[in-house]
Amino acid sequence: MIEIAIFIVALGTYLMRFLPMKFNFGDSESSKEFFTLSSTSIISALFVTSTFTFEPHELSVRLLALILTALAYYKSRNFGISIIAAVLAYLFIKEVAKNFNLLCLG
């Protein structure tokens, strides 16, 4: 299921970049704004599809990491720093939960 969502996002990313250039839409001011906003929306779409799951314990870890990611972005206003914060927060929370047996790890 997640593979289908990733494929759709990847296809949309490709088409959003390819079609404006194919039809000479790439020189106007509105196209520059479009490319700027599309990058943000693509990152957000990938992040959202990777955040939600049907496993309650895993969802709680991901949501805690999401909160820390939002705080990192709010402080830095930098996508790179917030992505690094997301990875580190997820790893840290997952390890703490595993060490204290807070997750049902089969």
Backbone as CSV, one residue per row, in Angstrom:
resi,resn,N_x,N_y,N_z,CA_x,CA_y,CA_z,C_x,C_y,C_z
1,MET,0.818,-1.198,0.000,0.000,0.000,0.000,0.861,1.261,0.000
2,ILE,1.886,1.280,0.853,2.746,2.458,0.919,3.526,2.630,-0.380
3,GLU,3.822,1.504,-1.047,4.544,1.580,-2.312,3.711,2.290,-3.372
4,ILE,2.405,2.056,-3.345,1.517,2.720,-4.305,1.497,4.222,-4.045
5,ALA,1.429,4.612,-2.787,1.426,6.036,-2.439,2.733,6.699,-2.854
6,ILE,3.849,6.022,-2.635,5.144,6.580,-3.029,5.233,6.703,-4.536
7,PHE,4.734,5.695,-5.258,4.747,5.751,-6.712,3.910,6.917,-7.231
8,ILE,2.736,7.129,-6.646,1.869,8.225,-7.077,2.536,9.571,-6.813
9,VAL,3.158,9.721,-5.651,3.856,10.965,-5.336,5.033,11.174,-6.289
10,ALA,5.779,10.104,-6.573,6.911,10.215,-7.496,6.442,10.587,-8.899
11,LEU,5.367,9.977,-9.360,4.829,10.300,-10.676,4.352,11.751,-10.725
12,GLY,3.665,12.174,-9.669,3.222,13.565,-9.600,4.389,14.536,-9.587
13,THR,5.452,14.174,-8.877,6.646,15.008,-8.839,7.247,15.149,-10.239
14,TYR,7.356,14.026,-10.914,7.926,14.041,-12.264,7.075,14.887,-13.202
15,LEU,5.765,14.677,-13.161,4.890,15.421,-14.065,4.873,16.915,-13.755
16,MET,4.936,17.269,-12.466,4.950,18.692,-12.116,6.225,19.372,-12.592
17,ARG,7.304,18.640,-12.697,8.560,19.209,-13.186,8.656,19.152,-14.705
18,PHE,8.124,18.093,-15.313,8.280,17.882,-16.743,7.301,18.706,-17.581
19,LEU,6.025,18.687,-17.225,5.009,19.318,-18.063,5.200,20.829,-18.249
20,PRO,5.519,21.594,-17.222,5.731,23.032,-17.459,6.898,23.312,-18.413
21,MET,7.924,22.500,-18.351,9.057,22.711,-19.247,8.716,22.266,-20.670
22,LYS,7.905,21.247,-20.796,7.494,20.750,-22.106,6.679,21.793,-22.853
23,PHE,5.858,22.538,-22.135,4.989,23.532,-22.763,5.478,24.962,-22.545
24,ASN,6.778,25.142,-22.300,7.425,26.453,-22.138,6.744,27.325,-21.088
25,PHE,6.398,26.722,-19.985,5.780,27.442,-18.878,6.831,27.864,-17.858
26,GLY,8.075,27.471,-18.055,9.098,27.616,-17.039,9.741,28.976,-16.898
27,ASP,9.351,29.981,-17.696,10.024,31.274,-17.638,9.276,32.340,-16.848
28,SER,8.031,32.124,-16.552,7.251,33.180,-15.903,7.488,33.198,-14.394
29,GLU,7.065,34.271,-13.780,7.203,34.425,-12.326,6.293,33.443,-11.584
30,SER,5.121,33.196,-12.149,4.202,32.263,-11.487,4.752,30.837,-11.515
31,SER,5.504,30.488,-12.533,6.081,29.137,-12.580,7.175,28.975,-11.530
32,LYS,7.933,30.031,-11.279,8.959,29.959,-10.234,8.321,29.758,-8.865
33,GLU,7.214,30.436,-8.631,6.494,30.252,-7.368,5.908,28.842,-7.293
34,PHE,5.408,28.355,-8.427,4.857,27.001,-8.482,5.914,25.971,-8.113
35,PHE,7.129,26.099,-8.669,8.192,25.149,-8.377,8.607,25.219,-6.909
36,THR,8.621,26.405,-6.349,8.967,26.558,-4.938,7.930,25.875,-4.044
37,LEU,6.654,26.104,-4.325,5.594,25.512,-3.517,5.470,24.012,-3.748
38,SER,5.742,23.556,-4.966,5.616,22.121,-5.231,6.661,21.323,-4.466
39,SER,7.840,21.867,-4.302,8.867,21.169,-3.525,8.412,20.972,-2.086
40,THR,7.851,22.001,-1.510,7.357,21.920,-0.141,6.213,20.915,-0.026
41,SER,5.308,20.940,-0.977,4.167,20.026,-0.906,4.584,18.577,-1.111
42,ILE,5.587,18.335,-1.940,6.060,16.967,-2.166,6.701,16.418,-0.898
43,ILE,7.538,17.219,-0.258,8.165,16.785,0.995,7.091,16.507,2.035
44,SER,6.088,17.358,2.104,5.002,17.157,3.068,4.219,15.887,2.767
45,ALA,3.940,15.626,1.507,3.192,14.426,1.132,3.967,13.162,1.483
46,LEU,5.245,13.148,1.194,6.058,11.986,1.543,6.110,11.790,3.052
47,PHE,6.208,12.891,3.776,6.281,12.809,5.237,4.981,12.277,5.827
48,VAL,3.862,12.759,5.325,2.570,12.332,5.854,2.326,10.855,5.554
49,THR,2.654,10.409,4.334,2.424,9.002,4.006,3.322,8.076,4.816
50,SER,4.463,8.571,5.246,5.339,7.714,6.045,5.043,7.817,7.536
51,THR,4.207,8.749,7.952,3.919,8.934,9.375,2.816,8.013,9.869
52,PHE,1.769,7.835,9.104,0.593,7.139,9.610,0.644,5.644,9.326
53,THR,0.238,4.874,10.330,0.226,3.412,10.265,-0.974,2.908,11.049
54,PHE,-1.260,1.629,10.907,-2.387,1.048,11.626,-1.973,0.411,12.945
55,GLU,-0.691,0.380,13.247,-0.206,-0.178,14.500,-0.160,0.925,15.561
56,PRO,-0.942,0.808,16.642,-1.040,1.893,17.619,0.287,2.244,18.288
57,HIS,1.110,1.241,18.603,2.373,1.532,19.281,3.330,2.272,18.354
58,GLU,3.385,1.836,17.117,4.258,2.500,16.144,3.745,3.900,15.834
59,LEU,2.435,4.056,15.773,1.853,5.369,15.512,2.217,6.353,16.612
60,SER,2.220,5.904,17.872,2.569,6.808,18.970,4.026,7.258,18.864
61,VAL,4.915,6.357,18.470,6.322,6.735,18.283,6.441,7.759,17.161
62,ARG,5.751,7.505,16.068,5.827,8.417,14.921,5.225,9.779,15.230
63,LEU,4.127,9.790,15.975,3.518,11.081,16.312,4.399,11.893,17.258
64,LEU,5.040,11.226,18.215,5.982,11.948,19.086,7.144,12.522,18.266
65,ALA,7.646,11.732,17.335,8.722,12.224,16.467,8.225,13.380,15.603
66,LEU,6.979,13.317,15.166,6.403,14.389,14.358,6.312,15.691,15.146
67,ILE,5.943,15.589,16.411,5.873,16.788,17.262,7.257,17.410,17.419
68,LEU,8.258,16.580,17.668,9.627,17.104,17.786,10.120,17.686,16.469
69,THR,9.702,17.098,15.359,10.071,17.618,14.044,9.439,18.989,13.816
70,ALA,8.177,19.113,14.180,7.500,20.406,14.027,8.169,21.480,14.876
71,LEU,8.572,21.114,16.083,9.282,22.076,16.935,10.630,22.462,16.330
72,ALA,11.338,21.485,15.760,12.627,21.776,15.127,12.440,22.703,13.933
73,TYR,11.389,22.469,13.147,11.143,23.352,12.004,10.736,24.749,12.471
74,TYR,9.914,24.813,13.509,9.473,26.109,14.032,10.670,26.938,14.502
75,LYS,11.645,26.261,15.149,12.827,26.974,15.646,13.783,27.365,14.517
76,SER,13.997,26.462,13.541,15.038,26.700,12.542,14.518,27.239,11.212
77,ARG,13.272,26.950,10.869,12.700,27.300,9.560,13.555,26.736,8.419
78,ASN,14.063,25.525,8.634,14.947,24.888,7.656,14.499,23.432,7.498
79,PHE,14.172,23.038,6.248,13.714,21.666,6.013,14.801,20.650,6.320
80,GLY,16.028,20.953,5.987,17.122,20.021,6.227,17.277,19.697,7.698
81,ILE,17.271,20.722,8.523,17.403,20.514,9.966,16.200,19.763,10.514
82,SER,15.004,20.079,10.026,13.824,19.383,10.534,13.802,17.913,10.104
83,ILE,14.317,17.591,8.928,14.383,16.192,8.498,15.387,15.420,9.348
84,ILE,16.538,16.031,9.609,17.525,15.394,10.493,16.930,15.209,11.885
85,ALA,16.209,16.207,12.362,15.561,16.095,13.676,14.526,14.976,13.673
86,ALA,13.806,14.809,12.572,12.805,13.744,12.485,13.449,12.376,12.596
87,VAL,14.528,12.168,11.868,15.210,10.871,11.897,15.773,10.595,13.290
88,LEU,16.452,11.573,13.859,17.050,11.381,15.184,15.986,11.192,16.263
89,ALA,14.901,11.961,16.186,13.834,11.824,17.177,13.188,10.451,17.082
90,TYR,12.926,9.992,15.869,12.320,8.670,15.698,13.225,7.580,16.255
91,LEU,14.510,7.622,15.893,15.445,6.612,16.383,15.549,6.628,17.906
92,PHE,15.640,7.817,18.473,15.770,7.944,19.923,14.519,7.416,20.632
93,ILE,13.347,7.842,20.194,12.107,7.418,20.837,11.916,5.910,20.689
94,LYS,12.222,5.381,19.515,12.082,3.939,19.277,13.021,3.139,20.188
95,GLU,14.266,3.602,20.340,15.226,2.906,21.209,14.821,2.979,22.674
96,VAL,14.379,4.141,23.112,13.941,4.288,24.506,12.744,3.379,24.766
97,ALA,11.791,3.372,23.845,10.613,2.525,24.020,10.995,1.051,24.038
98,LYS,11.940,0.654,23.186,12.366,-0.739,23.141,13.110,-1.122,24.415
99,ASN,13.973,-0.236,24.898,14.746,-0.534,26.104,13.868,-0.632,27.349
100,PHE,12.785,0.094,27.386,11.893,0.054,28.542,10.678,-0.834,28.285
101,ASN,10.734,-1.615,27.215,9.661,-2.543,26.855,8.295,-1.860,26.754
102,LEU,8.297,-0.674,26.180,7.045,0.044,26.008,6.335,-0.327,24.717
103,LEU,7.059,-1.002,23.825,6.456,-1.435,22.566,6.296,-2.945,22.565
104,CYS,5.284,-3.392,21.891,5.086,-4.841,21.722,5.910,-5.270,20.516
105,LEU,7.146,-5.655,20.749,8.015,-6.065,19.649,7.993,-7.579,19.570
106,GLY,7.414,-8.082,18.470,7.235,-9.514,18.293,8.448,-10.224,18.051
